[in-house]
Amino acid sequence: MFIGLFLILHAMVLGFMVLFLSVIAPSVFTSLDEENAGKLLRKLFPRMFIYGLVLTLFACVFAYQAGRGDLAILTVVSTFGFGFNTFYLTPLINEKRDELLKEPNASSKSFDLLHRLSVSIFMVQMIISIVALAWVHH
């Protein structure tokens, strides 16, 4: 039972991440002007990351309950990624973006680096969910 719940949760994580990358992000940037896209994304990202944090936290507990410490450890990496993105990177990215909006001639290097780090964590989390789904039967 616990491993089934683990599978469902990782499928949900993978599903919302693919949906975001393939549908939501492209739609936001093609449908809204830069200012409104920014407003929407500032509301969306923290909620999306917290959703992922909660799902992976429960998946970690279910893996542990199923006696699969290997899957619990793998999943906790994803959980920490969501927490790091939610509580550290996103506020910092927003701060750097605000600086760029106030001073258009300012360097965007910090913003670009932080944004790439956030995207990289997101991609690693997708890979973790794929690996977790495939690895569950080993």
N, C-alpha and C positions, 0 to 999 in steps of 0.2 A: 504494500500500500504506500509506504513512504517513498519508495523509489518511483512509483507512478506519479506521485505529487511533485517530486523533484523534476521529472521529465516534463510535466505540464508547465511548471514554472519556468524552466529554461526555454521551452517552446514559446511561452508568452514573451520572455525577454527578447529572444531572437526576433519574434514577430513584430514587436513594437519598434525595435531598432531598424529592421528592414523597412517597415512602413515609414518611419521618419526619413530615412535616407532616400527612399525611392519615390515617395509621394509628398510628404509634408514639406520638406526643405525646398524641393524644386517649385512647389506650388506657392510657397510664401514669397520666394524671390521673383517669381514671374507675375504674381498677382498684386503685390503690394509695393508701394514706394519704399525707399530705404528707411525713412523715419518710422513708418508703421510696421514694416518688417522687423525692425529692431525692437519696437515695443512688444510685438507678439512673441518674438524669440526670448525676450527677457522674462516673460511670463511662462513660456513653454519649457525652457531648459531646466530650471530648478524642479518643476513638477515632474518632468520626464525622468530626471536623474533620481529623484526621491522614489518614484514608482519603481525604477530599476533596483534601487537600493533595497526596498521592501521585498520585492520578488526574490532577489538573490539571497537576502538574509534568510527568508523562509526556506528557500531551496537548500541552503547550507545546513539548516537545522534538520531538514528531512533527509539529506544525504547522511548526516551523522546518525540519525535515528535508524537508518537502514544499514548501519554498519559500514558505510562507504566513506571512510576518512579521506581517501584520495579525492573523491568528488567534492567533499566538503571543503578541503583545502583549495582546490581549483576554483570553487565557487566563491570562497571568501576573498580571493584576489579580485574578482569582479565586483563584489560588494564594496571593497575598499576603493575601487576605482570610481564607483558611483558616489560614494561619500566624498572622496577627494574632489571630484568634479563639482558636486553640489555645494560644498561648504568652503572650498578654497579657490579652485580655478575659476568658477563662474563669476564670483564677486570681483576677482582680480581682472578677469577679461572685461567685465563691464566697466570697471574703473579705467582701464587702459583705453577702451573705446570712447568713454566720455572725454578723456583727455584729448583724443584725436578730433572729436567733434568740436571741442572748444578751441583747439589750436590745430587747424588743418595742415600746417607746415611741420608739425611735430613728427618725429620718427615713429613709424608703425611697427618697428622691429619687435618690441615687447609684446604688443598685441598679437602680431603674427605668430611669434614663438608660443605664446600661451594658447592661442587658438589651435595651432598644430598639435600641441601636447594634448589638449582636450579631445581632438578628433582621433589622435592615435590611441588614447585610452579607450575611446568608444569602439574603435575597430578591434582592439585586443579583446574587449568584452564580448563582441560578436563572435570572435574566434573561440573564446572560452565556452560560450554557450553551444557552439557547434561541436566542439571537442567533448563537452559534457554529455551532449545528447548521443554522440557516437560511442563514447567510452563506457557508458552505463552498463553495457552488456559484457564487459571484459572482466 
